[in-house]
Amino acid sequence: MVLKPLFKPHLHPHLPSQSLYLCFSYFSSSIPVSVSANDLETQLRSLCQKPNSQFTEAVSLFHSALDSNLLPSWATCDFLVDALARSRNYELAISVYRGMTHVDAFPRFGSLSALMECFVGAHKPQLGFGVVGLVLKRGFTVNVFIMNILLKGLCRNGEVYEAMELVREMGRKRVSPDIVSYNTLINGLCKGKKLKEAGDLLIEMEVAGCFPDSVTYSALMDGLCKDGRMDEAMELLKVMKKKGIDVDVVVYSTLIGGFCNKGNFGKGKELFEEMLGEGISPNVVVYTCLVHGLCRVGQWKEASTVLNAMAEHGIHPDAITYTGLIDGLCKDGRANKAMDLLNLMVEKGEEPSNVTYNVLINGLCKEGLVIDAFKILGMMIEKGKKADVVTYNTLIKGLCDKRKVDEAIKLFKSMIDNESCLEPNVFTFNVLIGGLCKQGRLAKALRIHDKMVKKGSSGNLVTYNLLLGGCLKARETKIAMKLWKQVLELGLVPNSFTYSILIDGFCKMRMLSVAKGLFCEMRTRGLEPALFDYNTLMAALCKECSLEQAKSLFQEMRNANCEPDVISFNIMIDVTLKAGDIQSFKELQLEMVGMGLKPDAWTFKTLISRLSKLGALDEAKSVLERMVASGFTPNAFVYDSLLKGLSSKGDTSEIINLLHQMAAKGVVLDRKIVSTILTYLCHNFQEPDVIELLPTFFRGTSKVESISCNELLMKLHESHPKLQLAPS
């Protein structure tokens, strides 16, 4: 590993901001030339004292002292850098370090280790390796303390394997890992869901003579709990007790949280009672786990009891507790109650986090309460919180779901144009593209995609799936093919959903040969067609009167262990009856019942229509009776089909009887079915005034699209009592 110096010398110290520069100028003009080094050091240490630390002022004073050629002692410099690093004022700490190097005040081990902490805290552990070079250059020894700082940084960045390699490298240099090293690695492995490696490292740790403590077991338990492996986590608890290792509140909170997350609140409560029996006082984390567990299963009364118990023990719910409650209410469809809880949270003096606001905004948007969601956004900004990408994405999706895509686009523009200059992510673009495609606004969707590309992202497979669907819906096959080419060029692997979109799109455009080709290609790629794909292709084949191919595909579906649903049978029953194949229809009907599938409204409607056309009127009437008995209300189309069938048979009494039934049921007729009724009457009653009835019935009522059957019969009876159509 090549170690390079971190900083090149500069003529003037680099300050973190203009505001700091102004502070430095102020202190520079206020320090008397005769001030003593002791006074300076006392003032610097005083400014860093808790709880009223004034770190910015301390750094300003330090730089002003350097400008006055007054250098604090090495001990004070180390103290200042360390205090700033511990308080996470990383830029200020680096500023002090730079100031030291400019006046040739060579940093000691404390300052260098604190500098390393700064880079680790800023998620830049690789720069920490540069500090190791400075440590060696200054003649200090790289010990396990330095190694642990680097390990923490690497693991925090998810670079666990690099951290393990560092341990091996340091081992070759005779720096052995200690308990902190092992705990850091095990925690990193567990967070990365590498539980087997974490278990192996536990064994390696014990073999090396470094015995695990409660921190070690807590990390392992946390990993197992998050992976749902509660039995193994409980085994570790037994091991801890057997070895005499203190089981603390952290261990219990981990296990209780694990069981509650799995929906096993009973076991979580049992561990809670066990903890109390051991004399361990529960903290806010334990209570929060119990509250969240109860919220997940909708036991709000019990959750309220736990909250009261918290208050009785002097433990106040924190932001995480409230956020979990708000999330539970939102998932239970009670976003308005969640809003009340947010107000209560604020009244209690608990500051909601960005996560809290985002959870509530998401819940409101899912319930369609987008206006309320924007009110929460306003409250969030008023409280000094900055909306992040998640906030904007949630609101944009909420607007698109309400078909307010233009408003969503305005919000998108404000997102990238406001002071925070947030960068939209792929999800942002996908939501907008999806919303536009649903409204048939393909050109605008493609422009949004162009903007996405200009920002350096071509999108993901979801992006292209949405655009492909939009293109085929708009019958823009050339653009669709161009996008398909881009998918392949970008190395994106089309999934089942991609093929479903394409097959459905081409079927709707009657480009059946292309759809069949894609269906075959889908299977060649090892993707299993879904039930939707089979139904789509079967329906398209039926429209093309390709009965044999549809039957073949229906059988192929069953052979592929893809069970047909009611829609599948509706498609096949329709095409079978259309072909006049009564025997095959009966076989399909028996098979459908045998599979436990109940006919839906579409099944009954199809049967009545097809049977009526075939002249099987007794069966059609029987199906109508079953339809009503099954709780379905026949619509105008069903009655129109049956009336046409009866008309073709010339069965006047049956028609009049059916019309009376329709009037009694309050059936509303459209112009089409009224035309059917009047046409029949004209053909079967040869009186001139009846024949004239058809063209004049709707005269002067062009805007009238419907009339109740009862009203129609009344009008007909008034004008033509001989027809005997008066409703009973």
C-alpha positions in Angstrom: 0.0 0.0 0.0 1.5 3.3 -1.1 1.0 6.1 1.6 1.0 9.7 0.3 1.0 12.9 2.3 -2.4 14.4 2.8 -1.7 18.1 2.5 0.6 20.2 0.4 1.9 23.4 2.1 -0.1 26.6 1.4 0.8 30.2 2.0 -2.4 30.8 4.1 -4.6 28.5 6.1 -7.8 27.4 4.3 -10.8 28.3 6.3 -14.0 26.2 6.1 -16.2 29.1 5.3 -16.5 32.8 4.7 -18.4 33.2 8.0 -15.4 31.7 9.9 -13.1 34.0 8.1 -15.0 37.0 9.5 -14.9 35.5 13.0 -11.1 35.1 12.6 -10.8 38.7 11.6 -12.7 39.8 14.6 -10.5 37.8 17.0 -7.4 38.9 15.3 -8.2 42.5 15.9 -9.2 41.9 19.5 -6.1 39.9 20.8 -3.6 42.2 22.5 0.0 41.7 21.5 1.0 41.2 25.2 -1.5 38.4 25.8 0.2 35.3 27.4 0.2 31.8 26.0 -1.4 30.6 29.3 -4.3 33.0 28.9 -4.8 31.9 25.3 -4.7 28.2 26.2 -7.1 28.7 29.1 -9.6 30.5 26.7 -9.3 27.8 24.0 -10.0 25.0 26.5 -12.9 27.0 28.1 -14.6 27.5 24.7 -14.5 23.7 24.1 -16.0 22.8 27.5 -19.4 21.1 27.6 -22.3 21.6 27.7 -21.9 25.1 26.2 -19.2 24.4 23.7 -18.4 27.2 21.3 -16.2 25.4 18.8 -16.5 27.9 16.0 -15.3 30.7 18.3 -12.4 28.4 19.6 -11.2 27.8 16.0 -11.5 31.5 15.2 -9.4 32.3 18.3 -6.8 29.7 17.3 -6.3 31.1 13.8 -6.2 34.6 15.1 -3.5 33.6 17.5 -1.5 32.1 14.6 -1.9 35.4 12.7 -0.4 37.1 15.8 2.5 34.7 15.9 1.2 33.2 19.1 1.2 29.4 19.0 -0.6 27.3 21.6 1.3 24.4 23.1 1.3 21.0 21.4 -1.0 19.6 24.2 -3.6 22.4 23.5 -3.4 21.8 19.8 -3.9 18.1 20.3 -6.8 18.8 22.7 -8.5 21.2 20.2 -8.2 18.8 17.2 -9.4 15.9 19.4 -12.4 17.9 20.8 -13.5 19.0 17.4 -13.2 15.4 16.0 -15.2 14.0 18.9 -17.9 16.6 18.4 -18.0 15.7 14.7 -16.9 19.2 13.6 -14.6 17.6 11.0 -14.1 20.6 8.8 -13.0 22.7 11.8 -10.7 20.0 13.0 -9.0 19.8 9.6 -8.8 23.6 9.5 -6.9 23.5 12.8 -4.6 20.8 11.6 -3.8 22.8 8.5 -3.1 25.8 10.6 -0.6 23.8 12.6 1.3 22.6 9.5 1.5 26.2 8.1 3.5 27.3 11.1 5.6 24.2 11.2 4.0 23.0 14.4 4.4 19.3 13.7 1.3 17.4 14.9 1.7 14.7 17.6 0.1 11.3 17.7 -3.1 12.6 19.3 -3.7 15.1 16.5 -3.0 12.5 13.8 -5.3 9.9 15.3 -8.1 12.6 15.7 -7.5 13.6 12.0 -8.0 10.0 11.1 -11.3 10.0 13.1 -12.4 13.0 11.0 -11.9 11.1 7.7 -13.6 8.0 9.1 -16.5 10.2 10.3 -16.8 11.8 6.9 -17.0 8.4 5.3 -13.6 8.8 3.6 -11.6 6.0 5.2 -9.2 5.8 2.3 -7.9 9.2 3.3 -7.3 7.8 6.7 -4.6 5.5 5.2 -2.8 8.7 4.1 -2.7 9.7 7.8 -1.0 6.4 8.6 1.8 7.6 6.3 2.1 10.8 8.4 2.1 8.7 11.6 5.0 6.6 10.3 6.8 9.7 8.9 6.6 11.4 12.4 8.3 8.3 13.9 5.2 7.0 15.7 4.1 3.4 15.8 1.0 2.2 14.1 -0.8 0.3 16.9 -4.1 -1.5 17.3 -5.8 1.9 18.2 -5.0 3.3 14.8 -6.0 0.0 13.1 -9.4 0.1 14.9 -10.1 3.6 13.7 -9.5 2.4 10.1 -11.6 -0.7 10.6 -14.5 1.3 11.9 -14.3 3.5 8.8 -14.1 0.6 6.3 -16.9 -1.3 8.0 -19.1 1.8 8.1 -18.6 2.2 4.4 -19.6 -1.5 3.8 -16.0 -2.4 2.9 -15.8 -5.3 5.3 -13.6 -7.6 3.3 -11.1 -4.7 2.9 -11.3 -4.4 6.7 -10.5 -8.1 7.2 -7.6 -7.8 4.7 -6.3 -4.9 6.8 -6.3 -7.1 9.9 -4.4 -9.8 8.2 -1.8 -7.2 6.9 -1.4 -5.7 10.3 -1.0 -9.2 11.8 2.0 -9.7 9.5 3.4 -6.5 11.0 2.8 -8.0 14.5 -0.2 -5.8 15.3 -2.7 -8.2 16.7 -6.5 -7.4 16.8 -8.1 -6.8 20.1 -11.7 -7.2 21.3 -12.6 -3.9 19.7 -11.2 -5.0 16.3 -13.1 -8.3 16.4 -16.4 -6.6 17.5 -16.0 -4.0 14.7 -15.5 -6.7 12.1 -18.3 -8.9 13.4 -20.7 -6.0 13.5 -19.7 -5.0 9.9 -20.2 -8.5 8.6 -23.7 -8.8 10.3 -24.8 -5.5 8.9 -23.7 -6.7 5.5 -25.8 -9.9 6.0 -22.6 -12.0 5.9 -23.7 -14.1 9.0 -21.7 -17.2 8.2 -18.5 -15.2 8.0 -19.4 -13.5 11.3 -19.9 -16.9 12.9 -16.6 -18.1 11.6 -14.8 -15.0 12.9 -16.3 -15.6 16.4 -14.7 -19.0 16.4 -11.4 -17.5 15.1 -11.6 -14.9 17.8 -11.9 -17.5 20.6 -9.1 -19.6 19.2 -6.9 -16.5 19.2 -7.5 -16.1 22.9 -9.7 -13.0 22.6 -12.9 -13.8 24.4 -16.2 -12.3 23.1 -18.2 -10.0 25.3 -21.8 -8.7 25.4 -21.0 -6.3 22.5 -19.9 -9.3 20.3 -23.0 -11.3 21.0 -25.3 -8.3 20.6 -23.9 -7.7 17.1 -24.4 -11.3 16.1 -27.9 -11.4 17.6 -28.8 -8.2 15.8 -27.7 -9.8 12.5 -29.6 -13.0 13.1 -32.8 -11.1 14.2 -32.8 -9.0 11.1 -32.5 -12.2 9.1 -35.5 -13.7 10.9 -33.3 -16.4 12.5 -34.8 -16.0 16.0 -34.0 -19.6 17.2 -30.3 -19.1 16.6 -30.4 -15.7 18.3 -32.0 -17.3 21.3 -29.2 -20.0 21.3 -26.6 -17.2 21.6 -28.5 -15.9 24.7 -28.2 -19.3 26.3 -24.5 -19.4 25.4 -24.0 -15.9 27.1 -25.7 -17.0 30.3 -23.7 -20.3 30.3 -20.5 -18.4 30.0 -21.5 -15.9 32.7 -21.4 -12.9 30.3 -23.6 -10.1 31.5 -26.8 -9.9 29.5 -27.7 -6.2 29.4 -30.5 -4.1 28.1 -29.0 -3.9 24.6 -29.2 -7.7 24.3 -32.8 -7.9 25.4 -33.8 -4.9 23.2 -32.3 -6.7 20.2 -34.2 -9.9 20.9 -37.5 -8.2 21.8 -37.2 -6.1 18.6 -36.5 -9.2 16.6 -39.6 -11.1 17.8 -41.9 -8.1 17.5 -40.7 -7.5 13.9 -41.6 -11.2 13.2 -45.1 -10.6 14.6 -44.4 -12.8 17.7 -45.3 -10.2 20.3 -46.0 -12.9 22.9 -42.4 -14.0 22.9 -41.2 -10.4 22.9 -43.4 -9.7 26.0 -42.1 -12.9 27.6 -38.5 -11.6 27.2 -39.5 -8.2 28.5 -40.9 -9.9 31.7 -37.7 -12.0 32.0 -35.6 -8.8 31.7 -37.6 -7.2 34.5 -37.1 -10.3 36.6 -33.3 -10.0 36.1 -33.5 -6.5 37.5 -32.6 -4.9 34.2 -34.5 -1.6 33.7 -36.0 -1.2 30.2 -35.0 1.8 28.2 -36.8 3.8 25.4 -35.5 1.3 22.8 -37.2 -1.7 24.5 -40.5 0.1 24.9 -40.3 1.3 21.3 -39.9 -2.3 20.1 -43.0 -3.3 22.0 -45.0 -0.4 20.8 -44.0 -1.0 17.2 -44.7 -4.7 17.5 -48.3 -4.0 18.7 -48.8 -1.3 16.0 -47.9 -3.8 13.3 -50.7 -6.2 14.4 -53.2 -3.3 14.9 -53.4 -3.6 18.7 -53.6 0.1 19.3 -55.2 -0.2 22.8 -52.3 -2.4 24.0 -49.8 0.0 22.4 -51.4 2.8 24.3 -51.0 0.8 27.5 -47.2 0.3 26.9 -46.9 4.1 26.2 -48.5 4.8 29.6 -46.2 2.3 31.3 -43.3 4.2 29.7 -44.5 7.5 31.2 -45.0 5.9 34.6 -41.3 4.8 34.6 -40.2 8.3 33.6 -39.2 7.3 30.1 -40.4 9.6 27.4 -41.1 8.4 23.8 -38.4 9.6 21.4 -38.6 10.5 17.7 -38.2 6.8 16.8 -41.1 5.7 19.0 -43.4 8.3 17.5 -42.3 7.6 14.0 -43.1 3.9 14.5 -46.6 4.8 15.8 -47.2 7.2 12.9 -46.0 4.5 10.4 -48.4 1.9 12.0 -51.4 4.3 11.8 -50.6 5.1 8.1 -50.3 1.4 7.2 -53.6 0.8 9.0 -55.2 3.5 6.7 -55.5 6.0 9.5 -53.4 8.8 8.2 -55.6 11.5 9.8 -55.0 10.0 13.2 -51.3 9.9 12.4 -51.4 13.7 11.8 -52.9 14.2 15.2 -50.1 12.1 16.7 -47.5 14.3 14.9 -49.1 17.4 16.5 -49.0 15.7 19.9 -45.3 14.8 19.4 -44.5 18.4 18.7 -46.5 19.6 21.7 -44.5 17.2 23.9 -41.3 18.9 22.7 -40.1 16.0 20.6 -38.6 17.1 17.3 -39.8 15.1 14.3 -37.1 13.9 12.0 -37.1 13.8 8.2 -38.1 10.2 8.4 -41.1 11.0 10.6 -42.3 13.6 8.1 -41.7 11.4 5.1 -43.6 8.5 6.7 -46.6 10.6 7.3 -46.5 12.3 3.9 -46.3 8.8 2.3 -49.3 7.6 4.3 -51.4 10.6 3.4 -50.5 10.3 -0.3 -51.4 6.6 -0.3 -54.9 7.6 1.0 -55.2 10.2 -1.7 -54.9 13.1 0.8 -52.3 14.9 -1.2 -53.4 18.4 0.0 -52.8 17.3 3.6 -49.4 15.9 2.6 -48.4 19.3 1.2 -49.5 20.9 4.5 -47.1 18.5 6.3 -44.4 19.6 3.9 -45.1 23.2 4.8 -44.9 22.3 8.5 -41.6 20.5 7.9 -40.0 23.5 6.2 -41.4 25.8 8.9 -39.6 23.7 11.5 -36.3 24.2 9.7 -36.2 20.7 8.0 -35.1 20.4 4.4 -37.2 18.2 2.2 -35.1 15.4 0.7 -35.4 13.3 -2.4 -37.7 10.8 -0.6 -40.0 13.7 0.3 -40.3 15.0 -3.2 -40.6 11.5 -4.7 -43.5 10.7 -2.4 -45.3 13.9 -3.2 -44.7 13.5 -7.0 -46.0 10.0 -6.9 -49.0 11.1 -4.9 -49.9 13.7 -7.5 -49.4 11.3 -10.4 -51.6 8.7 -8.7 -54.3 11.5 -8.5 -53.7 12.1 -12.3 -52.3 15.5 -11.5 -49.2 15.0 -13.6 -48.8 18.6 -14.6 -48.6 19.6 -10.9 -46.1 16.8 -10.3 -43.9 18.2 -13.1 -44.1 21.7 -11.5 -43.0 20.1 -8.2 -40.2 18.3 -10.0 -38.9 21.6 -11.5 -39.0 23.2 -8.0 -37.1 20.3 -6.7 -34.1 20.9 -9.0 -34.4 24.7 -9.0 -34.7 25.5 -5.3 -31.8 26.4 -2.9 -31.1 22.8 -2.0 -30.7 21.8 -5.7 -31.7 18.2 -5.0 -30.7 15.7 -7.6 -33.7 13.6 -8.8 -33.0 9.9 -8.8 -34.2 7.1 -11.2 -37.4 6.7 -9.1 -38.3 10.3 -9.6 -38.1 10.1 -13.3 -39.8 6.7 -13.5 -42.8 8.1 -11.5 -43.2 11.0 -13.9 -42.8 8.8 -17.0 -45.3 6.3 -15.7 -47.8 9.1 -14.9 -47.5 10.6 -18.4 -47.7 7.3 -20.1 -50.9 6.4 -18.2 -52.4 9.6 -19.6 -51.3 8.8 -23.1 -48.8 11.7 -23.2 -45.9 9.8 -24.8 -44.1 12.8 -26.3 -43.8 14.5 -22.9 -42.7 11.2 -21.3 -39.9 10.8 -23.9 -38.8 14.4 -23.2 -38.5 13.6 -19.5 -36.4 10.6 -20.4 -34.2 12.8 -22.6 -33.7 15.1 -19.5 -32.8 12.0 -17.5 -30.2 11.0 -20.0 -28.7 14.5 -20.0 -28.3 14.2 -16.3 -26.1 11.1 -16.8 -28.6 8.3 -16.3 -30.3 6.3 -19.0 -32.6 4.8 -16.5 -33.2 1.2 -15.4 -35.4 -1.6 -16.7 -38.4 -0.1 -15.0 -37.9 3.1 -17.1 -37.9 1.2 -20.3 -40.8 -1.0 -19.4 -42.9 2.1 -18.8 -41.8 3.7 -22.0 -42.3 0.6 -24.1 -45.8 0.2 -22.6 -46.5 3.9 -23.4 -45.3 3.5 -27.0 -47.4 0.4 -27.8 -50.4 2.0 -26.2 -49.9 5.0 -28.6 -49.3 2.5 -31.4 -45.8 4.0 -31.9 -44.1 0.7 -32.9 -41.0 2.4 -34.5 -40.2 4.3 -31.2 -40.8 1.1 -29.3 -38.3 -0.9 -31.4 -35.8 1.9 -31.0 -36.2 1.7 -27.2 -36.0 -2.1 -27.3 -32.6 -1.7 -29.1 -31.4 0.7 -26.4 -32.4 -1.9 -23.7 -30.2 -4.5 -25.3 -27.3 -2.0 -26.0 -27.3 -0.9 -22.3 -26.9 -4.5 -21.2 -30.3 -4.5 -19.4 -31.8 -7.9 -19.2 -35.5 -7.9 -20.1 -37.6 -9.6 -17.4 -41.0 -11.3 -17.5 -42.8 -8.0 -17.0 -41.0 -6.5 -20.0 -42.2 -9.4 -22.2 -45.7 -9.1 -20.7 -45.9 -5.4 -21.7 -44.7 -6.2 -25.3 -47.0 -9.2 -25.8 -50.0 -7.3 -24.5 -49.2 -4.2 -26.6 -48.7 -6.2 -29.8 -51.9 -8.3 -29.2 -53.9 -5.1 -28.8 -52.5 -3.8 -32.1 -53.5 -7.1 -33.8 -49.9 -7.8 -34.6 -50.3 -11.4 -33.4 -47.3 -12.9 -35.2 -45.0 -10.5 -33.3 -46.7 -11.3 -30.0 -46.3 -15.0 -30.6 -42.7 -14.6 -31.5 -42.1 -12.7 -28.2 -43.9 -15.3 -26.3 -41.6 -18.0 -27.7 -38.5 -15.8 -27.1 -39.6 -15.3 -23.5 -39.5 -19.1 -22.9 -36.2 -19.5 -24.8 -34.7 -17.0 -22.4 -35.8 -19.2 -19.5 -38.6 -16.9 -18.3 -41.9 -18.5 -17.4 -44.9 -16.8 -18.9 -47.4 -15.6 -16.3 -51.1 -16.3 -16.3 -51.6 -12.8 -17.7 -49.5 -13.6 -20.7 -51.4 -16.8 -21.5 -54.7 -15.1 -21.1 -53.6 -12.1 -23.3 -52.4 -14.3 -26.1 -55.4 -16.7 -25.9 -57.8 -13.7 -26.1 -56.0 -12.4 -29.2 -56.1 -15.8 -30.9 -59.8 -16.0 -30.2 -60.4 -12.6 -31.7 -58.6 -13.9 -34.8 -60.9 -17.0 -34.8 -57.8 -19.2 -34.3 -59.7 -21.6 -32.1 -57.4 -24.6 -32.4 -54.3 -22.5 -31.5 -56.2 -21.0 -28.5 -57.1 -24.6 -27.3 -53.5 -25.7 -27.8 -52.2 -22.7 -25.7 -54.8 -23.4 -23.0 -53.6 -27.0 -22.7 -50.0 -25.9 -22.8 -50.7 -23.5 -19.9 -52.0 -26.4 -17.8 -49.0 -28.6 -18.7 -46.7 -25.8 -17.5 -48.4 -25.9 -14.1 -49.9 -22.5 -14.6 -53.4 -22.9 -13.4 -56.1 -21.2 -15.4 -58.4 -18.7 -13.7 -61.9 -17.5 -14.3 -60.6 -15.1 -17.1 -59.0 -18.1 -18.8 -62.2 -20.1 -18.8 -64.2 -17.0 -19.9 -62.0 -16.6 -22.9 -62.2 -20.3 -23.9 -66.0 -20.6 -23.2 -66.7 -17.5 -25.4 -64.7 -18.8 -28.4 -66.1 -22.3 -28.0 -69.7 -21.2 -28.0 -68.9 -18.7 -30.8 -67.9 -21.8 -32.9 -71.1 -23.5 -31.8 -69.2 -26.3 -30.0 -71.7 -27.0 -27.1 -70.0 -30.2 -26.1 -66.6 -28.5 -25.5 -68.4 -25.7 -23.7 -70.0 -28.2 -21.2 -66.6 -29.9 -20.7 -65.0 -26.5 -19.9 -67.8 -25.7 -17.5 -67.4 -28.9 -15.6 -63.6 -28.4 -15.4 -64.1 -24.9 -14.1 -66.4 -26.1 -11.4 -64.0 -29.0 -10.6 -61.2 -26.5 -10.0 -63.4 -24.6 -7.5 -63.7 -21.5 -9.7 -66.9 -19.6 -9.4 -68.3 -17.9 -12.5 -68.1 -14.1 -12.4 -70.4 -11.5 -14.0 -68.5 -11.7 -17.2 -69.0 -15.5 -17.4 -72.7 -15.2 -17.0 -72.9 -12.3 -19.5 -70.9 -14.3 -22.1 -73.0 -17.5 -21.6 -76.3 -15.7 -22.0 -75.1 -13.8 -25.1 -73.7 -16.8 -26.8 -76.5 -19.2 -25.9 -79.1 -16.7 -27.0 -77.4 -16.4 -30.4 -77.3 -20.2 -30.7 -81.0 -20.3 -30.0 -80.5 -22.3 -26.8 -83.0 -20.0 -25.0 -84.0 -22.3 -22.2 -80.3 -22.7 -21.2 -79.8 -18.9 -21.5 -82.8 -18.2 -19.2 -81.5 -20.8 -16.7 -78.1 -19.0 -16.7 -79.9 -15.7 -16.1 -81.6 -17.3 -13.0 -78.2 -18.6 -11.7 -76.7 -15.2 -12.3 -79.3 -13.5 -10.1 -79.1 -16.3 -7.5 -75.3 -15.8 -7.4 -75.8 -12.1 -6.4 -75.0 -10.5 -9.7 -77.2 -7.9 -11.2 -77.8 -8.4 -15.0 -77.0 -5.3 -17.0 -78.6 -3.9 -20.2 -76.3 -6.0 -22.4 -77.5 -9.3 -20.8 -81.1 -8.4 -21.3 -80.5 -7.1 -24.8 -78.9 -10.5 -25.7 -81.8 -12.4 -24.3 -84.4 -10.2 -26.0 -82.7 -10.6 -29.4 -82.7 -14.4 -28.9 -86.4 -14.4 -28.0 -87.2 -12.0 -30.9 -85.6 -14.4 -33.3 -88.0 -17.1 -32.1 -90.9 -14.7 -32.3 -91.9 -15.6 -28.7 -94.0 -12.5 -27.9 -95.3 -13.7 -24.5 -91.8 -14.5 -23.3 -90.6 -11.1 -24.4 -93.4 -9.3 -22.6 -92.8 -11.4 -19.5 -89.1 -10.6 -19.6 -89.9 -6.8 -20.0 -92.1 -6.9 -16.9 -89.3 -8.6 -15.0 -86.9 -5.9 -16.1 -89.3 -3.2 -15.1 -89.8 -4.8 -11.7 -86.0 -4.9 -11.1 -85.6 -1.2 -12.1 -83.4 -2.0 -15.1 -82.3 1.1 -16.9 -82.2 0.8 -20.7 -79.8 2.5 -23.1 -80.7 3.6 -26.6 -79.4 0.3 -28.1 -81.7 -1.9 -26.0 -84.7 0.4 -26.5 -84.1 0.1 -30.2 -84.1 -3.7 -29.9 -87.4 -3.6 -28.1 -89.1 -1.2 -30.5 -87.7 -3.0 -33.6 -89.3 -6.2 -32.3 -92.6 -4.5 -31.6 -92.6 -3.0 -35.2 -91.9 -6.4 -36.7 -94.5 -8.3 -34.7 -97.4 -5.7 -34.6 -98.2 -4.7 -38.1 -100.3 -1.7 -37.1 -99.1 1.5 -38.9 -98.9 3.6 -35.8 -96.7 1.1 -34.1 -94.4 0.9 -37.1 -94.0 4.7 -36.9 -93.1 4.5 -33.3 -89.4 3.6 -33.8 -88.1 6.7 -35.6 -90.2 9.1 -33.4 -89.6 7.7 -29.9 -86.4 9.6 -29.2 -87.3 12.6 -31.3 -86.6 15.8 -29.4 -84.7 13.9 -26.8 -81.3 13.5 -28.5 -79.5 14.2 -25.2 -81.5 11.4 -23.5 -79.2 8.3 -23.5 -81.2 6.1 -21.1 -84.7 5.4 -19.8 -85.9 3.0 -17.1 -87.8 -0.1 -18.4 -90.8 0.8 -16.2 -91.0 4.3 -17.8 -90.7 2.9 -21.3 -93.5 0.4 -20.7 -95.7 3.2 -19.3 -95.1 5.4 -22.3 -95.8 2.5 -24.7 -99.0 1.6 -22.8 -100.2 5.2 -22.8 -99.8 5.5 -26.6 -100.6 1.9 -27.6 -102.8 0.2 -25.0 -103.5 -2.7 -27.4 -99.9 -3.9 -26.9 -100.8 -4.7 -23.2 -97.3 -3.7 -22.0 -98.5 -1.9 -18.8 -96.1 -2.8 -16.0 -97.7 -4.8 -13.3 
